[in-house]
């Protein structure tokens, strides 16, 4: 039987609008007990009810009203809330909904792939669990940090709601919550002293383009092929009547194997791959449709992001994909250039790189992340030193405490106006001096240092780009790079590989980002610590 692609999309759309055809007022799942609402900005509240139904929303002494549209949808905006709580949020129409234990504070969306999805404890996923797991779980008593975690719900077209619930951070809940998100919130709450809400929408092995709206990808020339590829896969799948049956049989067999492994205390093997392209987290827009769009326009302060490992096949356009994602998320949310803080990929490999400037897709993606600092109000946590010391080939490093700390430093500096050093050294420019090249840096903080006493990771070459390991010496806020046999140097590369030995830090113990001079000199320069602070003194505002 031939299945029409448009018919499938129409049916999916009807399912997503099912909540609108009802007599009672209904809210998105993100509006529920224990929620955190963003303080200091107008707060959208929305839902579904009968067409023409009058809706009232009340919190504290504030009440707002609206009327449901012909499509069964309604939305209004509350005036700015003061940080604090607990409040009750009441929504009234033909029925009444009361949401309890509501706080106003700072709300951050936490997204990406498995390193954002990775939980504090191992629980039922063998690759999860952080360093000092038992101690971290026992100490997780933070009742004013709340987490709304979305289920994996990919979709072919934008949806109206997600599956998830708000949970209060405690030893009972933290084990199955995002480690990076939690450590980030813990870091900033120490300083800003207010409630923090984390909306985690992340999934393992997902590509960046899966989190981007289709129209945005189509409008970016180098990204359009990603959408075309997904549509081609979906069209083929919808005409393959045998594929669903094969998958169902394989899944049944896997469930029996998984049950046996669990009973024996062994790791549960991976399940069979679902042939439905909509269920494939590598495909364009499927996670935006199902796991981000339903959250818009929930009022937020900003986004933290940890992703990139799955974009090796598209490393050369990763910069454009991420620029498209950031710009479009900001457009869709309609809250201006909110902070977007992200993690540069960690080093990975069985052993350290043996060749100078070895390159590879990881180096290309890290460079793209460095270049994305040219986007206003962004910051990057360098993780080139964060590989698992017991297994550097582990794509899920366990030291998520350090990642949360570095993201927290960035937030405290660019969002909460703390006068702190939040970034490691970033390449600025180079100058050829005879047989040496002098490399200048921004974000040097208290000064450059070589951790362990020796600068490693620098490579130098003449115009032929035949790189050799270089001698590198710190000279103030610059580094002089040279090598025997290179009398006319032209370019320098630092930490340019999958798993480089790289020892350049500033005195604040923040690692320098990898770079290559010839590439960055021809592109937009990254911002430094002198960039404008767009959200000053939010921690002291009285709204």
KAFEN-V944380 format. One record per residue. N is the residue number from 0. RES is the residue in one small letter. PHI is phi in degrees with one decimal (NA if undefined). Layout:
# KAFEN-V944380
N:RES:PHI, N:RES:PHI
This chain:
# KAFEN-V944380
0:x:NA, 1:x:-88.1, 2:x:-106.2, 3:x:-78.2, 4:x:-58.1, 5:x:-65.9, 6:x:-62.6, 7:x:-61.4, 8:x:-65.1, 9:x:-64.7, 10:x:-63.0, 11:x:-61.4, 12:x:-64.4, 13:x:-63.3, 14:x:-64.0, 15:x:-68.3, 16:x:-97.7, 17:x:-57.7, 18:x:-65.2, 19:x:-79.2, 20:x:-94.3, 21:x:-163.8, 22:x:-87.4, 23:x:-96.9, 24:x:-64.4, 25:x:-130.4, 26:x:-116.1, 27:x:-60.4, 28:x:-63.5, 29:x:-67.7, 30:x:-96.4, 31:x:-156.7, 32:x:-50.4, 33:x:76.7, 34:x:-67.7, 35:x:-116.7, 36:x:-108.2, 37:x:-67.4, 38:x:-90.6, 39:x:79.8, 40:x:-138.5, 41:x:-58.8, 42:x:-112.9, 43:x:-67.9, 44:x:-129.8, 45:x:-148.0, 46:x:176.7, 47:x:-135.4, 48:x:-167.1, 49:x:-66.9, 50:x:-56.2, 51:x:80.8, 52:x:-75.9, 53:x:-80.0, 54:x:-119.5, 55:x:-122.7, 56:x:-123.0, 57:x:-129.4, 58:x:-142.6, 59:x:58.1, 60:x:-92.5, 61:x:-101.1, 62:x:-132.8, 63:x:-126.5, 64:x:-129.3, 65:x:-156.7, 66:x:-126.1, 67:x:-64.0, 68:x:-76.7, 69:x:-63.2, 70:x:-84.9, 71:x:82.6, 72:x:-108.9, 73:x:-138.5, 74:x:-156.0, 75:x:-146.4, 76:x:-123.4, 77:x:-77.3, 78:x:-66.8, 79:x:-52.5, 80:x:-99.0, 81:x:-80.8, 82:x:-63.2, 83:x:142.4, 84:x:145.3, 85:x:-80.2, 86:x:-112.9, 87:x:-112.4, 88:x:-110.7, 89:x:-114.9, 90:x:-118.9, 91:x:-123.8, 92:x:-145.9, 93:x:-70.1, 94:x:-128.7, 95:x:-125.9, 96:x:-118.8, 97:x:-116.4, 98:x:-104.8, 99:x:-106.4, 100:x:58.2, 101:x:-96.7, 102:x:-120.5, 103:x:-108.7, 104:x:-169.6, 105:x:-104.4, 106:x:-116.9, 107:x:-124.5, 108:x:-85.5, 109:x:-122.6, 110:x:-136.3, 111:x:137.0, 112:x:-110.0, 113:x:-62.8, 114:x:-71.8, 115:x:-88.6, 116:x:-76.3, 117:x:-58.5, 118:x:-92.0, 119:x:-62.7, 120:x:-110.1, 121:x:-69.0, 122:x:44.3, 123:x:-101.8, 124:x:-124.4, 125:x:-61.1, 126:x:-88.1, 127:x:-90.9, 128:x:100.8, 129:x:-100.4, 130:x:-58.3, 131:x:56.0, 132:x:-53.8, 133:x:-61.1, 134:x:-66.9, 135:x:-65.4, 136:x:-63.7, 137:x:-63.7, 138:x:-90.6, 139:x:-82.0, 140:x:-108.7, 141:x:-132.3, 142:x:-64.4, 143:x:-99.9, 144:x:-110.3, 145:x:-123.3, 146:x:-128.8, 147:x:-108.6, 148:x:-107.5, 149:x:-86.5, 150:x:-75.4, 151:x:-71.5, 152:x:-137.2, 153:x:-66.0, 154:x:-152.4, 155:x:-78.0, 156:x:-134.2, 157:x:-57.6, 158:x:-103.4, 159:x:-95.7, 160:x:-151.1, 161:x:-122.0, 162:x:-101.4, 163:x:176.4, 164:x:-155.7, 165:x:-82.3, 166:x:-130.6, 167:x:-85.1, 168:x:-67.6, 169:x:-156.4, 170:x:-58.4, 171:x:-79.0, 172:x:-108.5, 173:x:-64.4, 174:x:-57.7, 175:x:-106.7, 176:x:-111.7, 177:x:-57.8, 178:x:-70.5, 179:x:-60.5, 180:x:-61.4, 181:x:-64.3, 182:x:-67.4, 183:x:-62.9, 184:x:-63.0, 185:x:-61.2, 186:x:-65.4, 187:x:-79.5, 188:x:-66.3, 189:x:-57.3, 190:x:-97.9, 191:x:-89.9, 192:x:54.0, 193:x:-150.5, 194:x:-60.4, 195:x:-131.6, 196:x:-109.3, 197:x:-116.2, 198:x:-104.2, 199:x:-95.7, 200:x:-134.8, 201:x:-145.4, 202:x:-154.6, 203:x:-60.6, 204:x:66.5, 205:x:-74.1, 206:x:-87.9, 207:x:-63.4, 208:x:-65.9, 209:x:-64.9, 210:x:-98.8, 211:x:-115.1, 212:x:-59.4, 213:x:-56.3, 214:x:-60.7, 215:x:-66.3, 216:x:-67.4, 217:x:-62.9, 218:x:-76.7, 219:x:-101.7, 220:x:-50.7, 221:x:-74.4, 222:x:-101.6, 223:x:-58.3, 224:x:-62.3, 225:x:-66.8, 226:x:-69.8, 227:x:-59.0, 228:x:-62.9, 229:x:-62.9, 230:x:-63.1, 231:x:-65.7, 232:x:-61.6, 233:x:-66.6, 234:x:-62.2, 235:x:-66.7, 236:x:-63.8, 237:x:-68.3, 238:x:-101.7, 239:x:-99.6, 240:x:-71.4, 241:x:-82.1, 242:x:-60.0, 243:x:-60.1, 244:x:-67.0, 245:x:-61.0, 246:x:-66.8, 247:x:-60.6, 248:x:-64.0, 249:x:-64.0, 250:x:-68.2, 251:x:-62.4, 252:x:-66.2, 253:x:-64.4, 254:x:-59.0, 255:x:-65.9, 256:x:-63.9, 257:x:-64.6, 258:x:-63.1, 259:x:-66.5, 260:x:-63.8, 261:x:-64.3, 262:x:-65.2, 263:x:-88.6, 264:x:74.2, 265:x:-100.7, 266:x:-64.1, 267:x:-78.0, 268:x:-68.6, 269:x:-62.8, 270:x:-79.3, 271:x:-66.3, 272:x:-77.2, 273:x:-70.9, 274:x:-74.5, 275:x:-70.5, 276:x:-60.6, 277:x:-66.3, 278:x:-88.6, 279:x:-98.2, 280:x:-70.9, 281:x:-90.1, 282:x:-88.9, 283:x:-57.3, 284:x:75.0, 285:x:-65.7, 286:x:-87.6, 287:x:-59.2, 288:x:-59.4, 289:x:-99.6, 290:x:-127.2, 291:x:-121.5, 292:x:-51.5, 293:x:-64.8, 294:x:-87.6, 295:x:-81.0, 296:x:-110.1, 297:x:-49.8, 298:x:-66.6, 299:x:-135.0, 300:x:-89.6, 301:x:-177.8, 302:x:-129.7, 303:x:-114.8, 304:x:-141.0, 305:x:-137.3, 306:x:-167.1, 307:x:140.6, 308:x:-58.5, 309:x:-83.7, 310:x:-98.9, 311:x:-58.3, 312:x:-63.2, 313:x:-116.8, 314:x:-56.6, 315:x:-69.5, 316:x:-117.1, 317:x:-61.4, 318:x:-58.6, 319:x:-67.9, 320:x:-61.4, 321:x:-69.8, 322:x:-63.5, 323:x:-64.3, 324:x:-60.4, 325:x:-61.9, 326:x:-63.9, 327:x:-74.8, 328:x:-58.5, 329:x:-63.4, 330:x:-63.9, 331:x:-66.2, 332:x:-71.4, 333:x:66.3, 334:x:-114.8, 335:x:74.9, 336:x:-83.4, 337:x:-62.8, 338:x:-59.4, 339:x:-127.4, 340:x:-109.9, 341:x:-140.5, 342:x:-102.8, 343:x:-76.1, 344:x:-59.7, 345:x:-74.1, 346:x:-69.7, 347:x:-153.7, 348:x:154.4, 349:x:-62.3, 350:x:-136.8, 351:x:-66.7, 352:x:-57.8, 353:x:-96.5, 354:x:-98.4, 355:x:-70.0, 356:x:49.7, 357:x:-64.9, 358:x:74.9, 359:x:110.4, 360:x:-65.1, 361:x:-64.1, 362:x:-63.9, 363:x:-63.5, 364:x:-68.4, 365:x:-62.3, 366:x:-63.7, 367:x:-59.3, 368:x:-66.0, 369:x:-62.8, 370:x:-66.8, 371:x:-67.2, 372:x:-67.1, 373:x:-71.2, 374:x:-74.6, 375:x:-56.3, 376:x:59.9, 377:x:-117.4, 378:x:-150.9, 379:x:-130.7, 380:x:-95.8, 381:x:-73.8, 382:x:-127.9, 383:x:-64.8, 384:x:-108.2, 385:x:-106.4, 386:x:-59.9, 387:x:-64.5, 388:x:-63.8, 389:x:-86.4, 390:x:-160.2, 391:x:-66.8, 392:x:-90.7, 393:x:-77.9, 394:x:-74.1, 395:x:-120.2, 396:x:-57.7, 397:x:-88.7, 398:x:-84.2, 399:x:-77.6, 400:x:-60.4, 401:x:-68.1, 402:x:-65.5, 403:x:-60.7, 404:x:-64.0, 405:x:-68.2, 406:x:-65.2, 407:x:-63.4, 408:x:-59.4, 409:x:-63.0, 410:x:-64.1, 411:x:-60.7, 412:x:-79.7, 413:x:-90.7, 414:x:-107.3, 415:x:-104.6, 416:x:61.0, 417:x:-84.1, 418:x:-84.1, 419:x:-133.2, 420:x:-83.0, 421:x:-120.3, 422:x:-133.0, 423:x:-76.5, 424:x:-58.5, 425:x:-120.7, 426:x:-57.3, 427:x:-113.2, 428:x:-161.5, 429:x:-131.6, 430:x:-143.3, 431:x:-79.2, 432:x:-127.5, 433:x:66.3, 434:x:-92.2, 435:x:-123.8, 436:x:-124.1, 437:x:-96.5, 438:x:-110.2, 439:x:-103.0, 440:x:-130.6, 441:x:-103.0, 442:x:55.9, 443:x:-82.5, 444:x:57.3, 445:x:-79.2, 446:x:132.5, 447:x:-81.8, 448:x:-139.2, 449:x:-104.7, 450:x:-69.1, 451:x:91.4, 452:x:96.7, 453:x:-134.4, 454:x:-76.2, 455:x:-124.4, 456:x:104.7, 457:x:-88.4, 458:x:-132.4, 459:x:-137.3, 460:x:-152.8, 461:x:-82.0, 462:x:-61.5, 463:x:-75.4, 464:x:58.5, 465:x:-91.5, 466:x:-77.6, 467:x:-132.4, 468:x:-63.1, 469:x:-112.6, 470:x:-87.6, 471:x:-131.6, 472:x:-130.4, 473:x:-76.1, 474:x:-137.6, 475:x:67.3, 476:x:-97.5, 477:x:-133.0, 478:x:-131.8, 479:x:-97.1, 480:x:-117.1, 481:x:-154.6, 482:x:-158.9, 483:x:-60.7, 484:x:91.0, 485:x:-107.7, 486:x:-90.3, 487:x:-125.9, 488:x:-66.6, 489:x:-127.3, 490:x:-142.4, 491:x:-128.0, 492:x:-128.7, 493:x:-131.8, 494:x:53.7, 495:x:-95.3, 496:x:-178.2, 497:x:-72.2, 498:x:-137.3, 499:x:-81.9, 500:x:-84.2, 501:x:-138.4, 502:x:-124.8, 503:x:-85.3, 504:x:-133.8, 505:x:-100.9, 506:x:-67.6, 507:x:-83.9, 508:x:67.0, 509:x:-112.2, 510:x:-74.7, 511:x:-73.0, 512:x:-74.6, 513:x:-59.6, 514:x:-161.1, 515:x:-133.5, 516:x:-68.4, 517:x:-62.1, 518:x:-74.6, 519:x:-68.3, 520:x:-63.9, 521:x:-99.0, 522:x:-121.4, 523:x:-62.1, 524:x:-78.6, 525:x:-69.9, 526:x:-74.2, 527:x:-120.3, 528:x:-69.8, 529:x:-88.4, 530:x:-60.7, 531:x:-59.4, 532:x:-88.4, 533:x:-88.5, 534:x:-128.9, 535:x:-73.7, 536:x:55.1, 537:x:-66.3, 538:x:-72.9, 539:x:-115.7, 540:x:-67.4, 541:x:-113.0, 542:x:-103.8
